[in-house]
Amino acid sequence: MKNKFSLIHLLLRYHAWIERRHSVVLVLSLLVAVVGTFYSVKLYKNLRTDMEELLPETAQSVKDLKAVQGRVGGLNHLSVVIESQDVEAGRKFQRDLAQKMRELPKSLVDRVADNIQEEKNFFSSHKALYMDLDDWERVRKYVKARLRSEGKKNPFSLGLEENKPGDRALDLDFEELRKKYADRSSSFDRFPGGYFESRDGKIHVVLAFLAGKVSDIENNKRLSEAAHRIARELDPKRYAPDMEVGFSGDVQNVVEEHYGLVKDLILSSVIVAVLVLAVLLLYFRSIVGVLALSFALYVGTAATFGLSYWTVGYLNANSAFLGSIIIGNGINFGIIMLARYLEERRRGLDGTQALPRAVGFTAQATWAAALAAGFAYGSLVVTNFRGFNQFGVIGGMGMVVCWIASFTTLPALLIWLEQRAWIRPRMGEVRPWIAGRLGSFVILAHRGIAFTTVVSVLVAGILITRLSEDTLESDFRKLRNKESLVKGSGYWGNKVDAVFERYLTPSLILTFDSKDTGKLVQALKEIQARAGGASPISDIKRVEDFLPKDQFRKIRIIEDLQELVRPSMRARLSKEERELVDEFLPEKPIAPIELEDLPEGVVAHFRELDGSIGRIVHVYPKLALPPMGAAEEEKKELAGFWDGKEVIRFAESMRQGLKDAAVSAAIAGQPPLSADMLSAIVEDGPKATLIAFLAVVILIILLFPKFEYWRSILGALLLGIVWLGALMAAFDLKVNFLNFIALPITFGIGVDYAVNIFSRYRSDGSKSIAKVIEHTGGAVGLCSLTTMIGYSSLLIAGSQAFVSFGTLAVLGELTCVVAAVISVPAIWHFFEEGEESVLEEEGALPTGKG
C-alpha cells in the first residue's frame, strides 16, 4: 500500500510540475521536433540498400568484398537487352547503341561489349596452338607414315584416299578431327556473326561495365540513366515497330531495388499517416485531442530518427521501413493516456482533475508496455546481423522516446489547450459502440469462447509440429522486388541468361599471390570432379586458361610438319585437300602466345586496378535448367539462380577450395553474401527470439510480482504466439532475413494489450470484465489497429520481403489482440463465475432470494 501511495504521490507531483512548466515543455518539444526532423532527413538520405549492409562487418563475405573492391574494378555491369522479330533491325540498333555507349566518359564506363569478334578472330588465327598436343602427335605420325607409304608416286593425299588395311599409322579421320574442334569452338562461341545475340537472332545484348571500384548508388544511377537516355534518343520503334528495349545486370538491380524502396517508403508513409489519422478521429471524436496526440507522436518519431543519425548513421534495407512501424507502435502509449483523459472529462471532471487521473492510471501500464516493446526490439541488438541489430537499436529507442513524448509533450499540450477552452468533449458517459457490444458478447458467450480457445490450442499444437528448418525461405525470387521480376531487371535478366546460356557474372576469387592461383584452380576442379553432375560449379576460369597448353612442344611439331609439307607439296593438293591442310597447319612460322597477346575483351576481366594480371579466378554457378517438356512460364521461373540451398552449396564449394589449396584469397560475389545472410538468420534469428521472450517474461514478473497477475498477462501472450505459429504452419508462411524480426517484436508489442487490459481490470473497482473491454478494450483495439496499419503499409510494397514481414506482423497483432481482449477475458469470467457459484452455495455471498 505504501508503494502504491508513493507512486500515486509521485505522479501527482509530476503532474503539478508539468502544469507549472507546460510552456517550457512545449517549447523544448518544438525544438526537438525541428532538430529531429533535420537529422531524420539526413538519415534517410543515407539509405544503403546493398546486401552487405545487412551482414555484420566481420562476416567473411563482407570482408572479402571490401578487399576485392579495393583491388578490382568493373565488378558491376549493365545489360541492355534488345528484342525484335526483325533480326537485322535488332543488330543495327545493337551496334548503334554500343557506339553511343562507348562515347560516355571513361570515368563512368570502363568498357562496352556487344560482340566477341576480336576474340573469334584471335582464336581462329591461332587455332593451331589451341589443338590438343595428342592430336598434333597423331597428325605428325600420320603424315610421316603417309609419306613413307606413298613415296614419290603419290607424295601426299592426307588420307583422302582409302587407307591401306592393317596400317594403324594411316588411321586418322581428318573430318572427325575437324568436327571435334568445330564442336569445341561452337560451345565457346554461340553467337551468330560474333555479336551477343540469341541463337535465333531475336534477342541482342550490349554490356556496359562500370569504371573503377563501385561502392555507392550514385554511379549505378548515372550509368543506368545514361543508358536509358541513349535508348530513348535512338528510338527503338524507328528500327522496328515491335522492338522492345530492357535493362538488367548488377547496375540495374541496384537501381531498381533502391528506387523501389524509396517509392514504397513514400507510399507507405502517406498511407499510414492518412489511415491512422482517420481512425483516431473516428474513435476519439475530438479533432483537437487527435492533433495533440499527433504532435506528441511526431516529436517522439523525429527525436528517434534524429538520435538514430548519431547512433547508427544510416538506414539499411531492413530499417528503412521503421518510420511507419514506429508511428504505428509508438502512438499506442498516447492513445491509452488520451482515451482515459477524455473518458474522465466526459464523466464531468475538469481538465485539472482529469489529467492527473489519466496520467496516474495509465503511466505504469504504458511504461511496462513500452519497456516490453523496447526489450523485444532490444533483443535484436545482441545479434551480429546488422539487418537485425540496427532495427533493434532504432525500434527500441523509438518505443522509449515515444513513451516519454506521450507523458511530457502530450500532457503539456492538453494543459495548454484546456487553458484556452479548446477541448470540449461531450459531457455524460458515452458508451463506445463496438467495444461495448464486444464486452457484452464476451460475457454472454464466455463458455463457448473458452471452449473454442482450448480446442484451438490443441489444434495449434498439432500444426506447429509441422514447422521445421524448411520454414526458412530459401527461394530468393520471393524476396525480390515483384515489379522487377514481372517487367524489370529480373524479367530482362532471364533473357540475358538465355543469350549467354550461363550466368554472366561469376563469383570472383582474388588470391594475394599469383603463385597460389594454380593451386586454387586445381583444388576447385577436384571438388567439382568429386561432385560430378551434382556439383554447383559449372566452370572455373583464370586468364592462363586462355593461353594454349604445351605451346613449345606444339610449335616443334608444327615446324616438323612445315618441313615435311613443303609449298611444292601443297601445290599438288586438290582444292579440298589444300583447305583441310591450311585449316590445321599454318604455312608461316608461329610464335608462342603471351598474356599481353590475348584480346582485351578476355584480359579485362582478369586485370586489377593497378594493372596486375594473374591473381583472379572466375567461378561460375550452374544455370538452373527446366525439366523436359516444361511450359514456357515454368521455364522463365527456373531460369535463375534462386535456390538458397544451391547458393550455399556453391559458396561452400569455393570456400572449401580455398581450404584445400591452403591459400589466402578473397571471394566476392552475390552467392557468398547470400549464403552468409542465410547462415546469420539461422544463427541469430532463434537467439533474438528467445532473448526477446525471456526479457518480456522477466519484465512482466518484476512489474506484476503476484502469480495471479502475471500468469494472465503471459497466458494471453503465449496464446497469441501459439496461434501465430499455427497460422504459419497452416499457410506455409516462411521466415526470411526481414520477417524474422516480426517474431521477437510480436512478444513486446503483443504483451502490451494484455498489460493494459489486466491493469484496468485490477484497478477497476467494479471488477466488471464487460466494462474493462468497453472502456480499455476499445483503446487497446485502437492501438492494435494503428499498429496493424503501420505493418499493413508494407503489404503494398514492391519488395516481396517487406510484404512477407507485413503479413507475419499483422497476423501476430491479430492473434495477440484477440487473445488479450476476447479469449483470456472470457476464461477469467468462466472461472470467476465458478468461484461465485461456490461462494453462493457456502453462504458467503447473498443469493438475492428473500
ZAMARGU-4260 file (C-alpha; in steps of 0.2 Angstrom, whole numbers, plus 5000, padded with zeros to 4 digits):
<rodrens>
0) 5000/5000/5000 | 5015/5011/5004 | 5022/5008/4987 | 5006/5012/4979 | 5004/5028/4988
5) 5021/5033/4984 | 5019/5030/4966 | 5002/5040/4966 | 5010/5054/4976 | 5025/5054/4963
10) 5013/5055/4948 | 5003/5069/4956 | 5019/5079/4959 | 5024/5076/4942 | 5008/5082/4935
15) 5009/5098/4946 | 5027/5101/4938 | 5020/5098/4921 | 5006/5111/4924 | 5018/5124/4930
20) 5031/5121/4916 | 5020/5116/4902 | 5025/5131/4891 | 5044/5126/4893 | 5040/5108/4889
25) 5031/5113/4873 | 5045/5125/4868 | 5058/5111/4871 | 5046/5099/4861 | 5045/5110/4847
30) 5064/5112/4847 | 5066/5093/4847 | 5054/5091/4833 | 5064/5104/4822 | 5081/5097/4826
35) 5075/5079/4825 | 5067/5082/4808 | 5083/5090/4801 | 5094/5075/4806 | 5080/5062/4801
40) 5081/5069/4783 | 5100/5067/4783 | 5097/5049/4790 | 5085/5044/4776 | 5097/5052/4763
45) 5110/5040/4768 | 5099/5025/4763 | 5110/5010/4759 | 5102/4995/4750 | 5117/4984/4747
50) 5115/4967/4754 | 5132/4968/4763 | 5124/4982/4774 | 5113/4969/4782 | 5128/4957/4787
55) 5140/4960/4801 | 5156/4969/4796 | 5165/4953/4802 | 5156/4942/4790 | 5169/4934/4778
60) 5159/4938/4763 | 5159/4957/4768 | 5177/4957/4772 | 5181/4948/4756 | 5170/4960/4746
65) 5179/4976/4753 | 5196/4968/4749 | 5191/4964/4731 | 5183/4981/4728 | 5199/4990/4733
70) 5209/4980/4720 | 5197/4975/4706 | 5186/4987/4695 | 5172/4983/4684 | 5163/4972/4696
75) 5146/4979/4691 | 5139/4979/4674 | 5123/4985/4665 | 5115/4974/4652 | 5104/4982/4638
80) 5093/4970/4630 | 5085/4972/4613 | 5071/4961/4607 | 5063/4961/4590 | 5057/4948/4577
85) 5067/4959/4564 | 5084/4951/4566 | 5093/4964/4555 | 5085/4979/4564 | 5090/4972/4581
90) 5108/4970/4576 | 5108/4988/4569 | 5101/4995/4585 | 5113/4985/4595 | 5128/4992/4585
95) 5122/5010/4586 | 5118/5008/4605 | 5135/5001/4608 | 5144/5015/4599 | 5134/5028/4609
100) 5138/5020/4625 | 5157/5020/4620 | 5156/5039/4619 | 5151/5040/4638 | 5165/5046/4649
105) 5178/5034/4654 | 5176/5039/4672 | 5158/5031/4671 | 5161/5016/4658 | 5176/5006/4659
110) 5172/4996/4643 | 5157/4992/4632 | 5155/4975/4624 | 5142/4969/4611 | 5152/4956/4602
115) 5167/4944/4603 | 5173/4947/4585 | 5190/4951/4591 | 5191/4936/4602 | 5184/4925/4587
120) 5197/4932/4575 | 5211/4929/4588 | 5207/4911/4592 | 5203/4907/4573 | 5220/4914/4568
125) 5229/4904/4582 | 5219/4888/4580 | 5235/4878/4578 | 5241/4882/4595 | 5224/4878/4603
130) 5224/4860/4596 | 5227/4846/4609 | 5245/4840/4609 | 5240/4822/4607 | 5231/4827/4591
135) 5246/4835/4584 | 5256/4820/4589 | 5244/4809/4579 | 5244/4821/4564 | 5263/4821/4563
140) 5264/4802/4565 | 5250/4801/4551 | 5259/4812/4539 | 5276/4803/4541 | 5268/4786/4538
145) 5258/4793/4523 | 5274/4800/4516 | 5283/4783/4518 | 5268/4774/4511 | 5265/4784/4496
150) 5283/4790/4492 | 5286/4800/4477 | 5272/4791/4467 | 5259/4799/4477 | 5268/4811/4489
155) 5254/4817/4500 | 5235/4814/4500 | 5232/4816/4518 | 5220/4802/4519 | 5208/4807/4506
160) 5211/4791/4498 | 5207/4774/4506 | 5219/4769/4519 | 5229/4753/4517 | 5222/4739/4528
165) 5232/4734/4543 | 5242/4751/4544 | 5236/4759/4560 | 5248/4774/4557 | 5237/4778/4542
170) 5221/4778/4553 | 5217/4796/4555 | 5200/4804/4551 | 5203/4822/4547 | 5184/4825/4546
175) 5182/4819/4563 | 5196/4830/4569 | 5189/4845/4561 | 5172/4841/4569 | 5180/4839/4586
180) 5187/4857/4585 | 5171/4864/4577 | 5161/4857/4591 | 5173/4864/4604 | 5173/4881/4595
185) 5154/4881/4594 | 5152/4878/4613 | 5163/4893/4616 | 5156/4904/4603 | 5137/4903/4602
190) 5134/4920/4594 | 5130/4921/4576 | 5141/4934/4567 | 5151/4936/4584 | 5138/4948/4591
195) 5129/4944/4608 | 5113/4938/4602 | 5101/4923/4605 | 5103/4908/4593 | 5088/4914/4583
200) 5094/4931/4582 | 5079/4939/4590 | 5087/4945/4607 | 5103/4956/4607 | 5113/4961/4622
205) 5125/4976/4625 | 5136/4975/4641 | 5142/4991/4649 | 5155/4989/4664 | 5156/5002/4677
210) 5173/5010/4679 | 5184/5008/4694 | 5178/5002/4711 | 5160/5004/4714 | 5154/5006/4732
215) 5139/5019/4731 | 5122/5020/4722 | 5126/5036/4713 | 5137/5029/4699 | 5125/5015/4696
220) 5111/5028/4694 | 5122/5038/4682 | 5126/5023/4671 | 5108/5017/4671 | 5101/5034/4667
225) 5113/5037/4653 | 5109/5020/4645 | 5090/5024/4646 | 5093/5041/4638 | 5103/5034/4624
230) 5090/5021/4621 | 5076/5034/4621 | 5086/5046/4609 | 5089/5031/4597 | 5070/5027/4597
235) 5069/5008/4595 | 5052/5010/4586 | 5062/5018/4571 | 5071/5002/4569 | 5057/4990/4570
240) 5039/4993/4576 | 5039/4978/4588 | 5056/4982/4596 | 5057/4982/4615 | 5072/4988/4625
245) 5075/4982/4643 | 5089/4984/4656 | 5096/4971/4668 | 5113/4967/4677 | 5120/4971/4693
250) 5119/4990/4690 | 5100/4989/4686 | 5097/4978/4700 | 5104/4990/4712 | 5095/5005/4705
255) 5078/4996/4704 | 5079/4990/4722 | 5084/5007/4728 | 5070/5017/4718 | 5058/5003/4723
260) 5062/5005/4741 | 5061/5024/4741 | 5044/5023/4731 | 5037/5011/4744 | 5043/5022/4758
265) 5034/5037/4752 | 5018/5027/4748 | 5018/5018/4765 | 5021/5034/4775 | 5007/5043/4766
270) 4995/5028/4769 | 5000/5026/4787 | 4998/5045/4791 | 4981/5046/4782 | 4973/5030/4789
275) 4980/5032/4807 | 4973/5050/4807 | 4956/5044/4801 | 4954/5030/4814 | 4959/5042/4828
280) 4946/5055/4823 | 4933/5041/4822 | 4937/5034/4839 | 4940/5050/4849 | 4928/5061/4840
285) 4939/5076/4846 | 4949/5085/4832 | 4959/5095/4845 | 4963/5079/4855 | 4969/5070/4840
290) 4980/5084/4834 | 4988/5085/4851 | 4991/5066/4851 | 4998/5068/4833 | 5010/5082/4838
295) 5017/5071/4853 | 5019/5057/4841 | 5028/5067/4829 | 5040/5074/4842 | 5044/5056/4848
300) 5047/5050/4830 | 5058/5064/4825 | 5068/5063/4840 | 5070/5044/4837 | 5077/5046/4820
305) 5087/5061/4824 | 5096/5051/4838 | 5097/5037/4826 | 5108/5048/4814 | 5120/5050/4828
310) 5120/5032/4835 | 5118/5022/4819 | 5122/5035/4805 | 5112/5027/4790 | 5097/5015/4786
315) 5098/4999/4778 | 5085/4989/4768 | 5078/4982/4784 | 5077/4998/4795 | 5071/5009/4781
320) 5053/5005/4785 | 5054/5008/4803 | 5046/5025/4801 | 5029/5018/4798 | 5032/5004/4811
325) 5037/5017/4825 | 5022/5028/4820 | 5010/5013/4822 | 5018/5006/4838 | 5024/5022/4846
330) 5006/5030/4846 | 4999/5016/4857 | 5005/5025/4874 | 4997/5041/4869 | 4981/5033/4864
335) 4979/5024/4881 | 4983/5040/4890 | 4971/5051/4879 | 4957/5039/4880 | 4957/5039/4899
340) 4959/5058/4899 | 4944/5060/4888 | 4934/5047/4897 | 4937/5056/4914 | 4932/5073/4905
345) 4916/5066/4898 | 4912/5060/4916 | 4911/5078/4921 | 4929/5081/4928 | 4938/5097/4923
350) 4955/5096/4915 | 4964/5099/4931 | 4956/5084/4939 | 4955/5073/4923 | 4973/5074/4918
355) 4982/5068/4934 | 4970/5054/4935 | 4973/5049/4916 | 4992/5050/4919 | 4991/5041/4936
360) 4981/5027/4929 | 4990/5024/4913 | 5008/5028/4917 | 5013/5011/4924 | 5004/5000/4912
365) 5010/5010/4897 | 5028/5011/4904 | 5028/4992/4906 | 5022/4990/4888 | 5035/5002/4882
370) 5049/4993/4891 | 5042/4976/4885 | 5042/4983/4867 | 5059/4991/4869 | 5066/4975/4876
375) 5059/4965/4861 | 5067/4977/4849 | 5082/4977/4860 | 5084/4958/4859 | 5089/4961/4841
380) 5104/4972/4847 | 5113/4956/4853 | 5114/4949/4836 | 5128/4951/4824 | 5117/4953/4809
385) 5116/4971/4805 | 5099/4969/4797 | 5093/4964/4814 | 5103/4974/4827 | 5101/4991/4818
390) 5082/4988/4818 | 5083/4984/4836 | 5093/4999/4841 | 5081/5011/4832 | 5065/5002/4836
395) 5069/5000/4855 | 5074/5018/4856 | 5058/5023/4847 | 5047/5015/4860 | 5056/5023/4875
400) 5056/5040/4866 | 5038/5039/4860 | 5033/5035/4878 | 5042/5050/4885 | 5034/5061/4872
405) 5017/5054/4877 | 5019/5059/4895 | 5028/5075/4893 | 5023/5084/4876 | 5005/5077/4876
410) 5000/5082/4894 | 5009/5099/4892 | 4999/5102/4876 | 4982/5096/4884 | 4985/5109/4898
415) 4989/5122/4886 | 4973/5118/4876 | 4962/5117/4892 | 4968/5134/4897 | 4961/5141/4881
420) 4945/5130/4882 | 4948/5122/4865 | 4945/5104/4872 | 4926/5102/4874 | 4921/5084/4875
425) 4903/5080/4876 | 4898/5078/4894 | 4890/5062/4900 | 4897/5044/4899 | 4897/5039/4881
430) 4897/5021/4878 | 4909/5015/4864 | 4898/5006/4852 | 4909/4992/4845 | 4919/4990/4862
435) 4903/4990/4872 | 4895/4976/4861 | 4911/4966/4861 | 4911/4967/4880 | 4893/4961/4881
440) 4897/4947/4868 | 4912/4941/4878 | 4901/4939/4894 | 4886/4931/4885 | 4897/4918/4875
445) 4911/4916/4888 | 4909/4897/4889 | 4909/4895/4870 | 4924/4906/4868 | 4934/4897/4882
450) 4930/4880/4875 | 4934/4886/4857 | 4951/4893/4864 | 4956/4876/4872 | 4952/4867/4856
455) 4961/4879/4846 | 4977/4877/4857 | 4976/4858/4854 | 4974/4860/4835 | 4988/4873/4835
460) 5000/4862/4844 | 4997/4849/4831 | 5000/4861/4817 | 5016/4868/4825 | 5024/4851/4824
465) 5025/4854/4805 | 5037/4868/4807 | 5055/4863/4803 | 5070/4870/4795 | 5061/4871/4779
470) 5052/4886/4786 | 5067/4896/4782 | 5064/4905/4765 | 5077/4899/4753 | 5068/4904/4736
475) 5076/4921/4733 | 5063/4925/4720 | 5051/4928/4734 | 5062/4941/4742 | 5065/4952/4727
480) 5055/4967/4720 | 5040/4960/4712 | 5039/4973/4698 | 5057/4969/4694 | 5053/4951/4691
485) 5037/4955/4681 | 5044/4968/4669 | 5060/4975/4676 | 5078/4969/4678 | 5073/4952/4684
490) 5062/4949/4669 | 5075/4955/4656 | 5089/4946/4666 | 5081/4929/4661 | 5083/4934/4643
495) 5101/4938/4646 | 5104/4921/4653 | 5095/4914/4638 | 5108/4923/4626 | 5123/4918/4636
500) 5117/4901/4642 | 5126/4904/4658 | 5127/4916/4672 | 5135/4932/4665 | 5143/4937/4682
505) 5154/4924/4690 | 5160/4924/4708 | 5177/4931/4709 | 5191/4924/4719 | 5206/4936/4721
510) 5222/4927/4728 | 5236/4938/4736 | 5250/4929/4727 | 5249/4924/4708 | 5258/4908/4713
515) 5243/4902/4723 | 5231/4904/4708 | 5235/4887/4700 | 5234/4878/4717 | 5217/4886/4720
520) 5210/4881/4702 | 5217/4863/4704 | 5208/4862/4721 | 5192/4869/4714 | 5192/4857/4699
525) 5195/4842/4711 | 5180/4847/4721 | 5170/4849/4705 | 5175/4832/4699 | 5171/4823/4715
530) 5153/4830/4715 | 5151/4826/4696 | 5135/4831/4689 | 5129/4836/4706 | 5142/4850/4708
535) 5135/4868/4709 | 5150/4874/4699 | 5149/4874/4681 | 5165/4882/4676 | 5182/4888/4683
540) 5192/4901/4673 | 5209/4910/4676 | 5217/4921/4662 | 5230/4907/4659 | 5216/4896/4653
545) 5215/4906/4638 | 5233/4903/4634 | 5237/4886/4624 | 5245/4872/4634 | 5261/4864/4629
550) 5264/4878/4616 | 5283/4875/4614 | 5280/4856/4611 | 5266/4860/4598 | 5277/4873/4589
555) 5291/4860/4587 | 5278/4848/4580 | 5271/4861/4568 | 5289/4866/4562 | 5292/4847/4559
560) 5276/4846/4549 | 5280/4863/4540 | 5297/4854/4534 | 5288/4839/4529 | 5273/4848/4520
565) 5283/4860/4509 | 5275/4873/4497 | 5278/4861/4482 | 5268/4848/4491 | 5254/4860/4495
570) 5253/4865/4477 | 5250/4847/4471 | 5235/4845/4483 | 5217/4847/4477 | 5207/4862/4482
575) 5198/4851/4495 | 5214/4844/4502 | 5223/4861/4502 | 5208/4869/4513 | 5210/4855/4525
580) 5228/4857/4527 | 5228/4876/4528 | 5215/4874/4542 | 5226/4865/4553 | 5243/4868/4548
585) 5249/4886/4546 | 5261/4890/4532 | 5271/4903/4541 | 5282/4901/4557 | 5272/4904/4573
590) 5277/4911/4589 | 5270/4907/4607 | 5256/4917/4614 | 5259/4928/4629 | 5246/4935/4641
595) 5248/4953/4633 | 5244/4945/4616 | 5226/4940/4622 | 5212/4951/4616 | 5207/4965/4628
600) 5189/4958/4630 | 5197/4942/4638 | 5211/4951/4648 | 5200/4965/4655 | 5190/4953/4666
605) 5206/4947/4675 | 5215/4964/4677 | 5216/4973/4694 | 5215/4991/4696 | 5234/4993/4697
610) 5236/4983/4681 | 5241/4967/4688 | 5236/4951/4679 | 5236/4933/4686 | 5228/4933/4703
615) 5210/4932/4698 | 5199/4916/4696 | 5181/4916/4690 | 5169/4903/4696 | 5153/4901/4688
620) 5137/4893/4696 | 5126/4881/4686 | 5111/4889/4677 | 5095/4881/4683 | 5088/4870/4669
625) 5069/4867/4667 | 5063/4850/4666 | 5059/4842/4649 | 5043/4847/4642 | 5041/4862/4654
630) 5029/4876/4649 | 5036/4892/4644 | 5031/4901/4660 | 5039/4887/4670 | 5055/4889/4660
635) 5055/4908/4664 | 5053/4904/4683 | 5068/4892/4683 | 5080/4902/4673 | 5088/4910/4688
640) 5100/4906/4702 | 5086/4907/4715 | 5088/4892/4726 | 5096/4897/4743 | 5102/4880/4746
645) 5111/4879/4730 | 5118/4896/4733 | 5125/4889/4750 | 5132/4874/4741 | 5141/4885/4728
650) 5148/4897/4741 | 5154/4882/4752 | 5162/4874/4737 | 5173/4889/4734 | 5177/4891/4752
655) 5182/4873/4753 | 5193/4875/4738 | 5202/4889/4747 | 5204/4877/4762 | 5210/4863/4752
660) 5223/4873/4742 | 5229/4881/4759 | 5230/4898/4751 | 5224/4916/4756 | 5211/4924/4745
665) 5196/4934/4745 | 5179/4929/4737 | 5167/4942/4730 | 5150/4940/4723 | 5132/4938/4727
670) 5132/4919/4732 | 5144/4921/4747 | 5134/4936/4753 | 5118/4927/4751 | 5125/4911/4760
675) 5131/4921/4774 | 5114/4930/4776 | 5105/4914/4777 | 5118/4907/4789 | 5116/4923/4800
680) 5097/4921/4801 | 5098/4903/4806 | 5111/4908/4820 | 5104/4925/4826 | 5085/4923/4822
685) 5082/4910/4836 | 5094/4918/4848 | 5085/4935/4846 | 5068/4927/4848 | 5072/4918/4864
690) 5080/4933/4872 | 5065/4944/4867 | 5053/4931/4875 | 5064/4929/4891 | 5066/4948/4893
695) 5047/4951/4891 | 5043/4937/4904 | 5056/4943/4917 | 5049/4961/4915 | 5031/4956/4917
700) 5035/4946/4933 | 5045/4960/4940 | 5032/4973/4937 | 5017/4962/4942 | 5025/4950/4955
705) 5009/4941/4961 | 5007/4925/4952 | 4988/4928/4948 | 4993/4944/4940 | 5007/4939/4928
710) 5000/4922/4924 | 4985/4930/4915 | 4996/4943/4906 | 5009/4930/4900 | 4995/4917/4896
715) 4987/4930/4884 | 5004/4932/4876 | 5008/4914/4874 | 4991/4910/4867 | 4994/4923/4853
720) 5011/4916/4850 | 5004/4898/4848 | 4990/4904/4836 | 5003/4913/4826 | 5014/4898/4825
725) 4999/4888/4819 | 4995/4900/4806 | 5012/4900/4799 | 5012/4881/4798 | 4994/4880/4791
730) 4998/4893/4777 | 5016/4888/4774 | 5022/4905/4779 | 5041/4905/4778 | 5053/4916/4788
735) 5067/4926/4779 | 5081/4939/4783 | 5067/4953/4786 | 5051/4945/4793 | 5060/4935/4806
740) 5060/4952/4815 | 5041/4951/4817 | 5043/4936/4829 | 5053/4945/4843 | 5044/4961/4842
745) 5027/4952/4842 | 5031/4947/4860 | 5035/4965/4865 | 5020/4973/4856 | 5008/4959/4859
750) 5010/4959/4878 | 5006/4977/4878 | 4987/4973/4875 | 4986/4961/4890 | 4995/4973/4901
755) 4983/4987/4898 | 4968/4976/4899 | 4973/4967/4915 | 4979/4984/4923 | 4962/4992/4920
760) 4954/4976/4927 | 4964/4976/4943 | 4962/4995/4946 | 4943/4995/4942 | 4933/4994/4957
765) 4918/4986/4949 | 4929/4971/4943 | 4917/4970/4928 | 4925/4962/4913 | 4912/4969/4901
770) 4916/4987/4907 | 4935/4984/4905 | 4933/4978/4887 | 4921/4993/4884 | 4932/5006/4891
775) 4950/5000/4889 | 4947/4986/4876 | 4942/5000/4863 | 4958/5009/4866 | 4968/4993/4865
780) 4959/4988/4849 | 4963/5006/4843 | 4982/5003/4847 | 4982/4987/4838 | 4973/4994/4823
785) 4986/5008/4822 | 5000/4996/4824 | 4992/4985/4810 | 4990/5000/4799 | 5009/5003/4801
790) 5013/4985/4797 | 5000/4984/4783 | 5008/4998/4774 | 5021/4985/4770 | 5009/4974/4761
795) 5009/4986/4746 | 5027/4987/4745 | 5036/4981/4729 | 5048/4971/4739 | 5041/4954/4742
800) 5052/4953/4758 | 5043/4968/4765 | 5026/4960/4760 | 5031/4944/4770 | 5036/4955/4785
805) 5020/4964/4785 | 5010/4948/4783 | 5018/4940/4798 | 5017/4955/4809 | 4999/4959/4805
810) 4995/4940/4810 | 5005/4942/4826 | 4995/4958/4830 | 4978/4949/4827 | 4982/4934/4837
815) 4988/4944/4852 | 4974/4956/4852 | 4961/4943/4851 | 4969/4933/4865 | 4970/4949/4876
820) 4953/4956/4873 | 4942/4941/4869 | 4949/4924/4874 | 4958/4927/4891 | 4944/4939/4897
825) 4931/4925/4893 | 4942/4912/4903 | 4943/4925/4918 | 4924/4926/4918 | 4922/4907/4917
830) 4932/4904/4932 | 4926/4919/4942 | 4908/4913/4938 | 4913/4896/4946 | 4920/4904/4961
835) 4905/4915/4964 | 4893/4899/4962 | 4904/4891/4976 | 4903/4906/4987 | 4884/4907/4985
840) 4882/4889/4990 | 4893/4891/5005 | 4883/4907/5010 | 4897/4918/5008 | 4888/4929/4995
845) 4870/4934/4996 | 4859/4924/4984 | 4847/4938/4981 | 4832/4927/4987 | 4821/4934/5000
</rodrens>
